Amino acid sequence: MTDGRLTSAMLAGALIRRTQGAGGFAMVLVKGDPISGVILVQALEKGEEIGLFERVSDYAGGYRLTACGPAADSEPGAMTAYIERRRRSDPDLWVIELDIVDAERFAAETIC
């Protein structure tokens, strides 16, 4: 970590602590590379899937969350199958589940 960026492990830990501190539920579903693994956030609200979001570079020195994978209302198991495919192509991938009101905004404020 020579360029001063926060590691994926630090960002994951901060997101989990902040979510739990705000009364939500958060957990690491898949632990990836601690330094530079891509972070996927599986967003839920009161147990209902909202969507899957990926932390990506905005090419201006920052990051943003982008929706990825199947829609939340797609067939059962579609989200799990998508995550499994992504893990096969990127074993360094992190998957973090958040269950909190406005999970996408909450995650963006914390890790972007």
C-alpha positions as CSV (number, residue, x, y, z in Angstrom):
1,M,0.0,0.0,0.0
2,T,2.4,2.6,-1.2
3,D,0.0,5.1,-2.6
4,G,-2.0,5.9,0.5
5,R,-5.2,4.1,-0.5
6,L,-7.2,2.2,2.1
7,T,-7.1,-1.5,1.7
8,S,-10.1,-3.6,0.8
9,A,-10.0,-5.2,4.3
10,M,-10.0,-1.8,5.9
11,L,-13.0,-0.6,3.8
12,A,-14.9,-3.8,4.5
13,G,-14.3,-3.5,8.2
14,A,-15.3,0.2,8.2
15,L,-18.5,-0.6,6.3
16,I,-19.5,-3.4,8.7
17,R,-18.8,-1.4,11.9
18,R,-20.6,1.7,10.5
19,T,-23.6,-0.4,9.5
20,Q,-23.8,-2.2,12.8
21,G,-23.4,1.1,14.6
22,A,-26.4,2.5,12.7
23,G,-28.5,-0.5,13.8
24,G,-28.2,-2.5,10.6
25,F,-26.8,-5.9,9.9
26,A,-23.6,-6.5,8.0
27,M,-21.4,-9.4,7.3
28,V,-18.7,-10.6,5.0
29,L,-20.1,-13.4,2.8
30,V,-16.8,-13.9,0.9
31,K,-13.4,-12.6,2.0
32,G,-11.2,-11.6,-0.9
33,D,-7.7,-10.1,-1.3
34,P,-7.0,-8.0,1.8
35,I,-5.1,-5.3,-0.1
36,S,-6.9,-4.8,-3.5
37,G,-9.9,-7.1,-3.9
38,V,-12.9,-5.7,-5.7
39,I,-15.9,-5.1,-3.3
40,L,-19.4,-6.2,-4.1
41,V,-22.2,-5.1,-1.8
42,Q,-25.3,-7.2,-1.6
43,A,-27.9,-4.7,-0.4
44,L,-31.0,-5.7,1.5
45,E,-33.7,-3.8,3.3
46,K,-35.6,-5.7,6.0
47,G,-34.5,-9.0,4.5
48,E,-35.6,-8.1,1.0
49,E,-32.9,-8.0,-1.8
50,I,-32.5,-4.6,-3.2
51,G,-29.6,-5.3,-5.5
52,L,-25.9,-6.0,-6.0
53,F,-23.4,-3.1,-6.3
54,E,-19.8,-3.0,-7.2
55,R,-17.2,-0.5,-6.1
56,V,-15.5,0.8,-9.2
57,S,-13.1,3.5,-10.1
58,D,-14.6,6.7,-11.4
59,Y,-11.3,7.5,-13.3
60,A,-11.1,10.9,-11.6
61,G,-9.2,9.6,-8.5
62,G,-12.3,8.4,-6.6
63,Y,-14.7,5.5,-6.6
64,R,-18.5,5.0,-7.0
65,L,-21.0,2.2,-6.6
66,T,-22.4,0.7,-9.8
67,A,-25.3,-1.7,-10.0
68,C,-24.3,-5.1,-11.3
69,G,-25.6,-8.6,-11.7
70,P,-29.2,-9.7,-12.0
71,A,-32.2,-7.5,-10.9
72,A,-33.4,-8.0,-7.3
73,D,-36.7,-9.3,-8.6
74,S,-35.2,-11.9,-10.9
75,E,-35.6,-15.7,-10.4
76,P,-34.5,-17.2,-7.0
77,G,-30.8,-18.1,-7.0
78,A,-29.9,-15.7,-9.8
79,M,-27.9,-13.5,-7.5
80,T,-26.0,-16.5,-5.9
81,A,-25.2,-17.8,-9.4
82,Y,-23.9,-14.4,-10.5
83,I,-21.6,-14.2,-7.4
84,E,-20.3,-17.7,-8.0
85,R,-19.5,-16.8,-11.6
86,R,-17.7,-13.7,-10.5
87,R,-15.7,-15.6,-7.9
88,R,-14.6,-18.1,-10.5
89,S,-13.2,-15.3,-12.6
90,D,-11.9,-13.2,-9.7
91,P,-11.0,-15.2,-6.6
92,D,-9.8,-11.9,-4.9
93,L,-13.4,-10.6,-4.8
94,W,-15.1,-9.5,-1.5
95,V,-18.9,-9.9,-1.0
96,I,-20.4,-8.0,1.8
97,E,-24.1,-8.2,2.8
98,L,-25.8,-5.1,4.2
99,D,-29.3,-5.0,5.6
100,I,-30.0,-1.4,6.4
101,V,-32.4,1.3,5.2
102,D,-31.0,2.8,1.9
103,A,-28.1,0.3,1.8
104,E,-26.8,1.5,-1.5
105,R,-26.4,5.1,-0.3
106,F,-25.0,4.0,3.0
107,A,-22.4,1.8,1.3
108,A,-21.5,4.6,-1.1
109,E,-20.9,7.1,1.7
110,T,-18.7,4.6,3.5
111,I,-16.5,3.0,0.8
112,C,-16.4,5.5,-2.1
